[in-house]
Amino acid sequence: MVTRRSHGAVAVERAAQVALDAGLILRHRAQRRSLVRAAPAPLTHEPPHGAWIDDRKLAAWIGLSRARLQALRRTPHGPPFVRVGKRAIRYSTDAVRRWLATRGGG
């Protein structure tokens, strides 16, 4: 009989294996889960020019966490953003590319 595992369980196991390979000791399940949540999945392609993307897509594109983007929004050093409504944040891909170029990351 073959047992099936959810995609989340497989991701946790892979992240734990990567951590073990890196020499980290993950004692608790919560540590393994937080490791999976901390690393956004990279985008397979760059967003098109002139598009507006949310913080999830931006985090995946440039390799930062959403929490780091939130912290950068409170400083003048982060990528330019537009607040749409009370809570929604959008980033212009053209403005982000210019911001990356000034930081040497693009």
C-alpha positions in Angstrom: 0.0 0.0 0.0 1.4 3.4 -1.0 0.8 6.3 1.4 0.3 9.7 0.0 1.8 12.9 1.4 0.6 16.4 1.0 2.6 18.9 -0.9 3.2 20.8 2.3 4.7 17.7 4.0 7.0 17.1 1.1 8.1 20.8 1.2 8.8 20.5 4.9 10.9 17.4 4.4 12.9 19.0 1.6 13.5 22.1 3.6 14.6 20.0 6.6 17.0 18.0 4.4 18.5 21.3 3.0 19.0 22.5 6.6 20.6 19.3 7.6 22.9 19.5 4.6 23.8 23.1 5.7 24.6 21.9 9.2 21.6 23.3 10.9 19.8 21.3 13.7 16.1 21.6 13.5 14.7 20.1 16.7 11.0 20.9 16.4 8.4 20.6 13.7 7.7 24.4 14.0 11.3 25.2 13.1 11.1 23.1 10.0 7.8 24.8 9.0 9.1 28.3 9.6 12.1 27.4 7.3 9.7 26.5 4.5 7.7 29.7 5.0 10.7 31.9 5.1 12.0 31.0 1.6 9.7 32.3 -1.1 9.5 30.2 -4.3 11.4 31.9 -7.1 9.5 33.1 -10.1 10.2 31.1 -13.2 10.2 34.3 -15.3 10.5 38.0 -14.8 7.2 40.0 -14.7 6.5 42.0 -17.9 7.5 45.7 -18.1 4.8 48.1 -17.0 3.0 45.5 -14.8 1.9 46.1 -11.2 2.6 43.2 -8.8 1.8 42.5 -5.2 4.4 41.9 -2.4 4.2 38.1 -2.8 5.3 38.2 -6.4 7.9 40.9 -5.7 9.3 38.8 -2.9 9.6 35.8 -5.1 11.1 37.8 -7.9 13.9 39.6 -6.0 14.4 37.0 -3.3 13.4 38.9 -0.2 10.8 37.9 2.3 7.5 39.7 2.6 8.5 40.9 6.1 11.7 42.5 4.8 9.6 44.3 2.1 7.3 45.5 4.8 10.3 46.8 6.8 11.7 48.5 3.7 8.4 50.3 3.1 9.0 52.2 6.4 12.3 53.5 5.2 13.3 55.6 2.2 15.6 52.8 1.0 13.0 50.3 -0.3 11.4 49.9 -3.7 8.8 52.5 -4.6 5.2 51.3 -3.9 1.7 52.4 -4.2 -1.0 51.8 -1.7 -4.3 50.7 -3.3 -7.1 51.1 -0.8 -6.4 50.6 2.9 -4.3 47.5 2.8 -3.3 46.5 -0.7 0.3 47.4 -1.8 1.4 47.3 -5.5 4.8 47.7 -7.0 5.5 48.9 -10.6 7.9 46.4 -12.2 9.7 49.3 -14.0 10.2 51.2 -10.8 11.5 48.0 -9.1 14.0 47.4 -11.9 15.3 51.0 -11.5 15.6 50.5 -7.8 17.5 47.2 -8.3 19.8 48.9 -10.8 20.7 51.6 -8.2 21.4 49.0 -5.6 23.6 46.9 -8.0 21.1 44.0 -8.0 19.7 44.2 -11.4 
